[in-house]
Amino acid sequence: MYQLRASRRYGRYLRLTKGGLLRIDAAKRREAEQLDGKFVVHSNDDSLTPADC
C-alpha cells in the first residue's frame, strides 16, 4: 500500500485518510485532466522559429 503512495507516477493522486486508507484525491485528478494531452516544447536557441522547434 505504501509503495503505491510512494510511486512517482500514482502517489501524487492519492491521499491518506485519518483511518489509514488510501483514497484518490479528486481535486488533483481534475487538475491533471486539464493538462492531459498537452505538451510544451521550449528552447533557448533564439534563431529557431516556432515551426523549427
N, C-alpha and C positions, 0 to 999 in steps of 0.2 A: 504494500500500500504506500509506504513512504518513498519507494523507488519511483513510483508514478508521480508523486508530488515533487520529487527532486529532478524529474525529467525536464530537460531544456525545451522539449517540444510541447509537452502537455501540462507541465507544472504551473505555468503562468495562468492557465484557465481554471485551476482548481483552488478551492478554499477548504480549510479545515473547520468543521463545526465545533461548538463547545463540547459536544459529546464524543469528539474524536473521529467523526466520519468525514470522508471526502465528498464534496459536492462541487458541481460545475458552477463557476462564477458567471452568471448570466450577463452581467454588465461587461465583463472583459470579453466574453464571447461575441456580443453585439459589436463591440469596438473593433474586434478583429475582422468581423464580417464586412465592415465598411472598407477595409483595405484589401479584401480578398480579390486577387486577380490583377492588382495594380503593381507596377514595377517602376522604379525610379532609376534612371541612368544619369550619372554625373561625371564630369571630367574637369581636370584643372588645366587642360590644354585649350587656350583661348582661340587657337587657329581652327578648331573644328566647328563645323556648322551643326545645328541640331540633326540634320539628316545624316551627317557623317557619324555622329555618336550612335 
